[in-house]
Amino acid sequence: MMTTAIYDMEAAYTDAVGRTGPGSVTVGLGLAGDISGLTLESGIYKWSTTVKFDTTLTFSGTSTDVWTMQIAGTFTAGPGATVILAGDAKAENIYWAIAGVVAFGDGSHGEGIFLAKTMILCNGGSSLYGAAFAQNAANMISTNIEGALSPSPFMSIEDSEDSENVLV
């Protein structure tokens, strides 16, 4: 059963990093990968660099909008940094595919489904509404994780051009 879960996570990661779309593809959004204070509308966002935010990051949209964050480097939510959902945006529609280490600083808060190729580190008092999957390791120190996923064994990764269900 664990082997199946690992293969499913790897398939979900591969699917998320392979997503393309004619609509919203943004490369290098923010100053050298600093996305602090930004508001993102639905779409596919791609960075070849490290990505971080130290204040707030807002996802604004409808309940059916989907965001895919493709990060080739590491991702860091600094101490106290917070993801905010505006409008009817839902955490279960935010996919983070990160090749490097994912790090949540003390007291930070994330939203979405995190698919890390390497490792996820959650420091004291950090929280996540969603899910966190790492291919190599996860270290959660005094972390509160609340599930945004329905009881269904499937999570759907969708964009405006096509739809595919990936078993996770």
SULSUL-V328736 format. One record per residue. N is the residue number from 1. D_CENTER is the distance of its C-alpha to the mean C-alpha in Angstrom with 2 decimals. Layout:
n:N d_center:D_CENTER
n:N d_center:D_CENTER
//
This chain:
n:1 d_center:24.44
n:2 d_center:22.19
n:3 d_center:22.69
n:4 d_center:21.57
n:5 d_center:18.33
n:6 d_center:17.68
n:7 d_center:18.66
n:8 d_center:16.50
n:9 d_center:13.33
n:10 d_center:14.59
n:11 d_center:15.34
n:12 d_center:11.94
n:13 d_center:10.54
n:14 d_center:13.63
n:15 d_center:13.32
n:16 d_center:9.90
n:17 d_center:11.26
n:18 d_center:14.53
n:19 d_center:13.78
n:20 d_center:16.21
n:21 d_center:17.80
n:22 d_center:20.86
n:23 d_center:19.41
n:24 d_center:16.69
n:25 d_center:15.85
n:26 d_center:15.65
n:27 d_center:16.23
n:28 d_center:16.39
n:29 d_center:15.61
n:30 d_center:16.83
n:31 d_center:19.45
n:32 d_center:18.62
n:33 d_center:14.87
n:34 d_center:15.46
n:35 d_center:13.56
n:36 d_center:15.29
n:37 d_center:16.80
n:38 d_center:15.40
n:39 d_center:15.03
n:40 d_center:13.02
n:41 d_center:14.45
n:42 d_center:13.01
n:43 d_center:12.82
n:44 d_center:11.52
n:45 d_center:10.90
n:46 d_center:11.96
n:47 d_center:13.01
n:48 d_center:15.52
n:49 d_center:15.48
n:50 d_center:13.89
n:51 d_center:11.62
n:52 d_center:12.31
n:53 d_center:13.10
n:54 d_center:15.97
n:55 d_center:16.72
n:56 d_center:14.74
n:57 d_center:12.03
n:58 d_center:12.80
n:59 d_center:11.47
n:60 d_center:14.85
n:61 d_center:15.96
n:62 d_center:17.48
n:63 d_center:16.58
n:64 d_center:16.41
n:65 d_center:14.34
n:66 d_center:11.19
n:67 d_center:8.58
n:68 d_center:7.29
n:69 d_center:6.16
n:70 d_center:8.45
n:71 d_center:9.38
n:72 d_center:12.69
n:73 d_center:13.28
n:74 d_center:11.93
n:75 d_center:9.44
n:76 d_center:11.35
n:77 d_center:11.39
n:78 d_center:15.18
n:79 d_center:17.52
n:80 d_center:17.48
n:81 d_center:14.56
n:82 d_center:13.18
n:83 d_center:10.62
n:84 d_center:13.06
n:85 d_center:13.15
n:86 d_center:16.29
n:87 d_center:18.53
n:88 d_center:17.44
n:89 d_center:13.67
n:90 d_center:12.05
n:91 d_center:8.94
n:92 d_center:9.55
n:93 d_center:9.27
n:94 d_center:5.77
n:95 d_center:4.16
n:96 d_center:2.38
n:97 d_center:6.05
n:98 d_center:7.71
n:99 d_center:11.49
n:100 d_center:12.56
n:101 d_center:12.32
n:102 d_center:9.52
n:103 d_center:11.79
n:104 d_center:11.96
n:105 d_center:15.44
n:106 d_center:18.12
n:107 d_center:17.66
n:108 d_center:14.19
n:109 d_center:11.96
n:110 d_center:8.23
n:111 d_center:7.19
n:112 d_center:5.06
n:113 d_center:4.82
n:114 d_center:4.04
n:115 d_center:6.65
n:116 d_center:8.71
n:117 d_center:12.01
n:118 d_center:13.84
n:119 d_center:13.26
n:120 d_center:11.44
n:121 d_center:13.76
n:122 d_center:13.89
n:123 d_center:17.06
n:124 d_center:19.56
n:125 d_center:18.93
n:126 d_center:15.16
n:127 d_center:13.45
n:128 d_center:10.36
n:129 d_center:10.65
n:130 d_center:8.91
n:131 d_center:8.77
n:132 d_center:8.43
n:133 d_center:10.04
n:134 d_center:11.71
n:135 d_center:14.45
n:136 d_center:16.73
n:137 d_center:16.43
n:138 d_center:14.90
n:139 d_center:16.80
n:140 d_center:16.47
n:141 d_center:19.25
n:142 d_center:20.12
n:143 d_center:16.62
n:144 d_center:16.31
n:145 d_center:13.75
n:146 d_center:14.41
n:147 d_center:13.57
n:148 d_center:12.35
n:149 d_center:13.34
n:150 d_center:16.92
n:151 d_center:19.42
n:152 d_center:19.38
n:153 d_center:18.67
n:154 d_center:16.87
n:155 d_center:13.49
n:156 d_center:13.89
n:157 d_center:11.90
n:158 d_center:14.05
n:159 d_center:14.99
n:160 d_center:18.31
n:161 d_center:20.27
n:162 d_center:19.69
n:163 d_center:18.22
n:164 d_center:17.62
n:165 d_center:17.06
n:166 d_center:15.63
n:167 d_center:17.03
n:168 d_center:14.81
//
